[in-house]
Amino acid sequence: MNCDDARRLIAPYSDGELDLVRSLEVEEHLRGCESCAAARENLRALKQAAHSAYFHAPDGLRESVLAAVRASDPIPQNVVVRRAPRFWIATGVALAAGILLGFFAGQIRIRDASEQSLLAALTDSHVRSLIGAHLTDVVSSDQHTVRPWFEGKLDFAPPVTDLSGQGFPLVGGRVEYIDGRAVAALVYERRKHFINLFVWPATAGNQEVKGEKPQRGYNIVRWRAAGMNYWAVSEVAEDDLRKFAVAFEDATTSAR
Amino acid sequence: MENETAPFEKTILPHLDAAYNLARWLTGNEHDARDMVQESCLRAFKFFGSFRGGDARAWLLTIVRNTVYSWLQRRQKGEHVFQPEEEMEKFEDVSVNPEQLLARSANIEAVRAAIAQLSPEFREAVVLREMENYSYKEIADIVGVQIGTVMSRLARGRRQLQRILVQSENTSGGIVS
């Protein structure tokens, strides 16, 4: 082993990343080479120094975390109070009808409000992904790199497929927290513009591709298929987004 | 509701030091680090159902990292948190001897000040490697990059660190606080 090889291997050697044979080769070289041995000593000193710089959790942090966790609601459930039946008999049909009417109107309003906040959250995420450096956590046009990357980061497996052939090359992916859950964000490109495709499990059945009202100039199309919600957000034209949706569905349906 | 939170507390809370250490290095101060740990733990609790066993510390650190970077991005309103690596200044090797470096390394405040000067992607690689003792592969998984990237970040981070440590000694001869 010459000095060039040894210098290259000193770090992995010191970090315990080399196999036994390689380690022994490095050690043998270090025994005979003063300058490489000095480099190793430097690294050792540096590693020790960095290790000593550890910050331990300050007093009281554990307690405040515990208190916050215990006070939080672990699973945010839909809080829809179903008390209509009890009012039926007690207050008569008219009142019950009124309550039911109010109840449904309320539900629609709740759904509208939560859809609106979802739209806003998805648009925010799209905008953030463009202005920050955080467009992707895994950068790859290879679906076989992106798909396994999500494993262990999500409690579901989003279908990932490259659509270069259809004019929408895959750029990468990241995990986002939207509306209290982890969702997959797949990033595609369309003529220098990015498309964020947000994916998470659906509770309802399939739904056709549908355009939403543009949010702050960004177009949004959504659909539901094979147990997943899909929301695509982008500055590309809605027609293109619809093409994208169809291309994605074609590709993933044939893969299923 | 202690029954509901008990498994979470048993699995996650032992790694509070690691969570705080990473948050402290990424935010740069105690106050924000505390907030970030608190927020991360709440997220971890919320998503605890999706934790499929394995390294709970790594799982928590991934959440801490995401939480801190999202927060930094919101705060910096789109300024790049990471500098593109190709634009990073190229550092020349400085000649050092182990004694000099060791003497310098004994001063924990000087070491901390030096680590704080590293750019975030180098800093987190050094923190995960030297303080949490993670392997290259584990760091790659937490950070979401290739192993080769971890190795090059570590190498460059260490080179910068060494340079900063030795230079601050040569120029000031004492502690820069």
Interface residues (C-beta under 8 A of the other chain):
Chain A: A11 P12 D15 G16 E17 A38 E41 N42 L43 R44 A45 L46 K47 Q48 A49 A50 H51 S52 A53 Y54 F55 H56 A57 P58 L61 R62 S64 V65 L66 A68 V69 R70 S72 P74 I75 R128 I131 G132 A133 H134 D137 V138 W149 G152 K153 L154 D155 R174 V175 Y177 G180 R181 A182
Chain B: M1 E2 E4 T5 F8 E9 L13 L16 D17 A19 Y20 N21 R24 W25 E30 A33 R34 V37 Q38 C41 L42 R43 F45 K46 F47 F48 G49 S50 R52 G54 W59 T62 N66 Y69 S70 Q73 R74 Q76 K77 G78 H80 V81 F82 V96 N97 P98 L101 L102 R104 S105 I108 V111 R112 I115 V126 V127 R129 E130 M131 S135 Y136 G144 M151 L154 A155 R158 L161 Q162 L165
